[in-house]
Structures are given as C-alpha cells and as structure tokens.
Amino acid sequence: MRREGLKALIGYKRHPAFYSGSERNTAPNTLNRAFIVPEPDQVWVTDFTYIRTKEGWLYVTVVVDLFSRLIVEWSMRSRATAESVIDALLMAIWRRRPTKKVLVHSDQGAQYTSKDWQTFLKDNNLEASMSHRGNCHDNAVAESFFSSLKKERVRNRTYKTRSDARSEIFDYIECFYNPKRHHGSNDGLSPQQYEKRYFTELETV
C-alpha cells in the first residue's frame, strides 16, 4: 500500500463515554439475528453513533426497518441521552403509525436500559429486544448502516460545526440512502423502491 500511495480509511477511536446499562433492565435477544422479515413495521433496529465536529461530538440515532433497510427516522443531538434515542423512535411512530406491535431491537447501552426507554416502549405497544452484551453482530444491520455512512460520506472528517454535519447526514439519508442506495437484501433495489414494490404487489392481490 505504501508503494502504491494507498492509505487505509480508519474510523474514529472508540468514544470513551459509551457505557453499558444495568443488567437488571435488559431484555432478551428475541430478534436473535433474524434480519430477514416478511413485511414492513414488524421489526425495527436502532442504534446511535458519533460524528466529530469542531464544536464537539454529534450523536446520530437511527431507526431502521429490517424489512427494507429503510431509515424510518433519525435524530441528531449534541448529547447521547435516553431522550435522544426516544426522540428518534417517537418520530418513527408518527411517520409509520404501525397498527401491530413492533419489535424494537437495540444494544444494552445505558440509553436503552433506562426506565424512560422501557416506559416509552410499553406505552406505545413496542416490544424490546436487546443484543447480547458486547456483541455488535447481534445488531449488524444498524452497524452496517453506520459503516456505510462513514465510508461513503463522512470519510473520517471533522466537520466545522454540528450544523454542517447535520446537513451532510440529512442529505445522505434522505437524498441518497433511502431513495437510491441499492441493497443486495432488497433484490438490488433501494429501501424506498423495495417498499414501493411491496405495497404495489399488495394492491394487486
């Protein structure tokens, strides 16, 4: 690589403020890596990551529908709190208005084992599922999205402001990832195209 003038793309160092939550407040791993589901709004996975800016970290939370890999909703805040992850889930409910109970899978971070998170799930007909402690593969779809975001758009840069980072990430999700980015699990279609095909086929049945 040195001879050819190539450099590896290395991500941010592990954020020192990420902590696991209380084991007493964890949920079973009901999802159990069953990442292929037959219909929308049956299983959502959620997680957050951090983006570096000169003003400090920007924490990006996403809610992903496993059916289509669509980023149903997202939130971006300057602090990684239970409120920030609940905000993304609340907007997902408003946007999708699910009529059946949705399984919501997350890791065992302090935000997801908080009483506020648990209360919100119960009050909104949502069922918790959690990865095994320290096992990122149990939430591989969310991890894969963040990997794509950082490799394809962020590219290890430090943004001047949080506002600059928000604009860039909004554009990636809403103008590229959801409507245009092809997925092998979607028969080569983008998340929005895959869902459109599903609902079109339902109308013809």
C-alpha positions in Angstrom: 0.0 0.0 0.0 2.9 2.4 0.8 4.5 1.7 -2.5 1.2 2.4 -4.4 0.5 5.5 -2.4 -2.6 4.0 -0.7 -3.8 4.6 2.8 -6.4 2.7 4.9 -9.5 4.5 5.9 -9.5 4.3 9.7 -12.6 5.4 11.7 -12.7 7.4 14.9 -11.2 6.0 18.1 -13.6 4.3 20.5 -15.6 7.0 22.3 -14.7 7.0 26.0 -18.2 7.9 27.2 -20.1 4.8 25.9 -21.3 2.7 28.8 -23.4 -0.4 29.1 -26.6 -0.1 31.1 -27.8 -2.1 34.1 -28.1 -5.8 33.5 -31.3 -5.7 35.6 -33.0 -3.7 32.9 -32.1 -5.7 29.8 -34.5 -7.5 27.5 -33.9 -11.0 25.9 -32.4 -11.2 22.5 -35.8 -12.0 20.8 -34.5 -11.0 17.4 -31.6 -13.4 17.6 -30.1 -12.2 14.3 -33.3 -13.0 12.3 -32.6 -10.0 10.0 -34.9 -11.0 7.2 -38.6 -10.2 7.9 -41.6 -10.6 5.6 -43.3 -7.2 6.0 -42.8 -3.6 7.0 -43.1 -2.4 10.6 -42.6 -5.8 12.1 -39.1 -5.3 13.4 -37.1 -2.1 13.8 -33.5 -1.9 14.9 -32.0 1.2 16.5 -28.6 2.4 17.5 -26.5 5.6 17.6 -23.1 6.7 16.5 -20.9 9.8 16.9 -19.6 12.2 14.4 -16.7 14.6 15.2 -17.1 18.3 14.8 -15.0 21.3 16.0 -17.9 22.1 18.3 -17.8 18.7 19.8 -19.5 15.3 19.1 -22.7 15.0 17.2 -24.7 11.9 18.2 -26.8 10.3 15.4 -29.5 7.9 16.2 -31.3 5.9 13.5 -34.4 3.6 13.5 -34.1 1.0 10.6 -36.9 -1.2 9.3 -35.5 -4.6 8.8 -37.9 -5.4 6.0 -36.5 -2.9 3.6 -33.4 -1.4 5.4 -35.2 1.9 5.3 -34.1 4.6 7.8 -37.5 5.2 9.2 -36.4 8.1 11.3 -33.4 9.6 12.9 -32.3 12.2 15.4 -29.1 14.2 15.8 -28.1 15.8 19.1 -25.1 17.1 21.0 -25.5 14.6 23.8 -26.1 10.8 23.8 -29.1 10.6 26.2 -32.2 8.5 26.6 -34.2 11.5 25.3 -32.2 11.5 22.0 -32.9 7.8 21.3 -36.5 8.1 22.3 -36.9 11.1 20.1 -35.9 9.1 17.0 -38.3 6.3 18.0 -41.1 8.7 18.6 -40.7 10.2 15.1 -40.7 6.7 13.7 -44.1 6.0 15.2 -45.5 9.3 13.9 -44.2 8.6 10.5 -45.2 4.9 10.2 -48.2 4.7 12.5 -47.9 0.9 13.0 -51.1 -1.0 13.7 -49.4 -4.0 15.3 -46.8 -4.4 18.0 -43.3 -3.7 16.7 -40.2 -5.5 18.0 -37.5 -2.9 18.6 -34.0 -4.2 18.8 -31.1 -2.3 20.4 -27.9 -2.9 22.3 -27.6 -2.8 26.1 -26.4 0.8 26.3 -27.4 2.9 29.2 -29.8 4.8 27.0 -31.7 1.7 26.1 -31.8 0.2 29.6 -33.1 3.4 31.1 -36.5 3.5 32.7 -37.6 6.2 30.3 -36.9 3.9 27.3 -38.7 1.0 28.9 -41.7 3.1 29.8 -41.9 4.6 26.3 -41.9 1.1 24.7 -44.6 -0.1 27.0 -46.8 3.0 26.4 -46.5 2.7 22.6 -47.1 -1.0 22.0 -43.5 -1.8 21.3 -41.6 -4.8 22.4 -37.9 -4.6 23.4 -35.2 -7.0 22.2 -31.5 -6.5 23.0 -28.2 -7.8 21.8 -26.0 -9.9 24.0 -23.7 -7.7 26.0 -20.7 -6.5 23.9 -21.8 -8.4 20.7 -22.1 -5.9 17.8 -23.1 -8.7 15.4 -26.5 -9.0 17.1 -27.3 -5.6 15.7 -25.4 -5.9 12.5 -27.9 -4.1 10.3 -27.6 -0.8 12.2 -23.9 -1.3 12.4 -23.8 -1.8 8.7 -25.6 1.5 8.0 -23.2 3.4 10.2 -20.3 1.8 8.4 -21.8 2.9 5.0 -22.4 6.4 6.3 -18.9 6.9 7.5 -17.2 5.2 4.5 -19.3 6.8 1.8 -20.0 10.3 3.2 -18.2 11.2 6.5 -14.9 9.7 5.5 -13.3 10.4 8.9 -13.6 14.2 8.5 -14.1 16.6 11.3 -16.9 19.0 10.4 -16.6 22.7 11.2 -20.0 22.8 13.0 -22.7 20.4 14.2 -25.0 22.2 11.7 -22.6 21.2 8.9 -22.6 17.6 10.0 -26.4 17.5 10.3 -26.9 18.9 6.8 -24.5 16.3 5.4 -26.1 13.4 7.2 -29.6 14.5 6.3 -28.6 14.6 2.7 -27.0 11.2 2.8 -30.1 9.6 4.4 -33.0 11.3 2.7 -31.5 12.1 -0.7 -29.2 9.1 -1.3 -29.5 6.1 1.1 -33.3 5.7 1.3 -34.2 6.6 -2.3 -31.1 5.5 -4.3 -28.7 3.2 -2.5 -29.1 -0.4 -3.8 -29.2 -3.4 -1.3 -28.5 -7.0 -2.1 -31.1 -8.0 0.5 -33.7 -5.9 -1.5 -33.1 -7.6 -4.8 -30.8 -4.7 -5.8 -33.5 -2.1 -5.0 -33.2 0.9 -2.7 -35.2 0.8 0.5 -37.9 3.1 -0.9 -38.1 1.2 -4.1 -38.4 -2.1 -2.3 -41.2 -0.8 -0.1 -43.0 0.7 -3.1 -42.9 -2.6 -4.9 -44.2 -4.4 -1.8 -47.2 -2.1 -1.5 -47.9 -2.2 -5.3 -48.0 -6.0 -5.2 -50.4 -5.9 -2.2 -52.8 -3.8 -4.2 -52.9 -6.3 -7.0 -53.7 -9.3 -4.7 
